[in-house]
Amino acid sequence: MVNIRYLQDAANFFHTAPVYAMVQTERHIITGSGDFTIKIWNREEFLEGKRDMKPVIILRGHTGVVKSLALVDEKRLVSASWDNTIKLWDIQDGSCISTMEGHAHWVTSVVTINAKRLASASNDNTIKLWDI
């Protein structure tokens, strides 16, 4: 069993601002934060609560808080940010595949509908559908 207190003590190794979103794959735990980054962690090390673990990849590109994450499949991730955008990422190499713009305010949530479509919600009082 992982000691929750231990993870809290180690939390400052994860991000430099609050963590708002988390998803997992078979191999990774992926976190999104107020420090504008998305970090991909080795799932096994994460679950062991290793104090000195480092992210496998850091995804950079948002200019606002990363508020929501959703997996498209084992290779792709979408993120919603307070920079009013949604980004599609390749989580194997850390590259940004595309940036979707269209909301007039913070994007607060994103969900994948299937491998070709997603939906986003925003503080502009809209829900938008996107082809990916």
C-alpha positions as CSV (number, residue, x, y, z in Angstrom):
1,M,0.0,0.0,0.0
2,V,1.3,3.5,-0.9
3,N,1.5,5.9,2.0
4,I,-0.6,8.9,1.1
5,R,1.3,11.2,3.4
6,Y,4.5,10.2,1.6
7,L,3.0,11.1,-1.8
8,Q,1.9,14.5,-0.3
9,D,5.5,15.1,1.0
10,A,6.9,14.3,-2.4
11,A,4.2,16.4,-4.2
12,N,6.6,19.3,-4.8
13,F,8.6,17.1,-7.1
14,F,5.6,16.7,-9.4
15,H,4.8,20.3,-10.5
16,T,5.4,23.9,-9.4
17,A,1.7,24.7,-9.1
18,P,-1.5,22.8,-8.3
19,V,-2.3,19.7,-10.3
20,Y,-5.8,19.9,-11.8
21,A,-6.0,16.9,-14.1
22,M,-4.8,13.3,-14.2
23,V,-5.2,10.3,-16.5
24,Q,-3.4,7.0,-16.8
25,T,-2.4,4.5,-19.5
26,E,-1.0,1.0,-18.9
27,R,2.5,2.5,-18.7
28,H,2.0,6.1,-17.6
29,I,0.4,8.5,-15.2
30,I,-0.2,11.9,-16.9
31,T,-0.7,15.1,-14.9
32,G,-1.8,18.6,-16.0
33,S,-1.0,21.6,-13.8
34,G,-1.3,25.3,-13.1
35,D,2.4,25.6,-14.1
36,F,1.1,25.3,-17.7
37,T,2.8,21.9,-18.2
38,I,1.7,18.3,-18.7
39,K,4.0,15.7,-17.2
40,I,4.2,12.0,-18.2
41,W,5.4,9.7,-15.4
42,N,6.4,6.1,-15.3
43,R,3.3,4.4,-13.8
44,E,5.2,1.8,-11.8
45,E,7.5,4.4,-10.2
46,F,4.5,6.7,-9.5
47,L,2.6,3.9,-7.8
48,E,5.6,3.0,-5.7
49,G,5.7,6.6,-4.5
50,K,9.3,7.1,-5.4
51,R,10.5,10.4,-4.0
52,D,13.1,11.1,-6.6
53,M,11.2,10.2,-9.7
54,K,11.5,12.4,-12.8
55,P,8.9,12.8,-15.6
56,V,9.5,10.6,-18.7
57,I,8.4,13.6,-20.9
58,I,7.2,17.1,-20.2
59,L,4.7,18.6,-22.7
60,R,5.1,22.3,-23.1
61,G,3.0,24.6,-25.2
62,H,0.1,25.9,-23.2
63,T,0.3,29.5,-21.9
64,G,-2.4,28.9,-19.3
65,V,-3.4,26.5,-16.6
66,V,-3.9,22.9,-17.9
67,K,-7.4,22.2,-16.5
68,S,-8.4,18.9,-18.1
69,L,-6.9,15.9,-19.9
70,A,-8.4,13.0,-21.8
71,L,-6.8,10.1,-23.7
72,V,-7.7,9.6,-27.3
73,D,-5.8,6.2,-27.3
74,E,-2.6,4.8,-25.9
75,K,-0.6,7.2,-28.2
76,R,-2.5,10.5,-28.1
77,L,-3.8,12.8,-25.4
78,V,-5.9,16.0,-25.5
79,S,-5.6,18.8,-23.0
80,A,-7.8,21.8,-22.2
81,S,-6.3,25.0,-20.9
82,W,-7.1,28.4,-19.6
83,D,-5.2,29.8,-22.6
84,N,-8.6,29.1,-24.5
85,T,-7.1,26.2,-26.5
86,I,-7.3,22.4,-26.7
87,K,-4.1,20.6,-27.8
88,L,-3.7,17.2,-29.3
89,W,-0.4,15.5,-28.2
90,D,1.6,12.5,-29.2
91,I,2.5,11.1,-25.9
92,Q,5.3,8.9,-27.3
93,D,7.5,11.7,-28.5
94,G,6.0,14.7,-26.7
95,S,5.1,16.6,-29.8
96,C,2.0,18.8,-30.2
97,I,0.1,17.4,-33.2
98,S,-2.4,20.3,-33.3
99,T,-4.0,23.2,-31.5
100,M,-7.7,23.8,-31.6
101,E,-8.9,27.4,-31.1
102,G,-12.4,28.6,-31.0
103,H,-13.4,29.2,-27.4
104,A,-13.7,32.9,-26.3
105,H,-12.7,32.0,-22.7
106,W,-11.0,29.3,-20.6
107,V,-11.5,25.8,-21.7
108,T,-12.4,23.9,-18.5
109,S,-13.0,20.3,-19.7
110,V,-12.4,18.0,-22.6
111,V,-13.6,14.5,-23.3
112,T,-13.0,12.1,-26.2
113,I,-16.0,10.8,-27.9
114,N,-14.1,8.4,-30.1
115,A,-10.7,8.3,-31.9
116,K,-11.8,11.0,-34.3
117,R,-13.9,13.4,-32.2
118,L,-13.8,15.2,-28.9
119,A,-16.0,17.7,-27.0
120,S,-14.8,20.7,-24.9
121,A,-16.5,22.9,-22.4
122,S,-15.6,26.5,-21.6
123,N,-16.2,29.5,-19.4
124,D,-17.7,31.1,-22.5
125,N,-20.8,29.0,-21.8
126,T,-20.3,26.8,-24.8
127,I,-19.7,23.1,-25.5
128,K,-17.9,22.5,-28.8
129,L,-17.4,19.4,-30.9
130,W,-14.0,18.9,-32.7
131,D,-12.8,16.5,-35.3
132,I,-9.3,15.3,-34.6
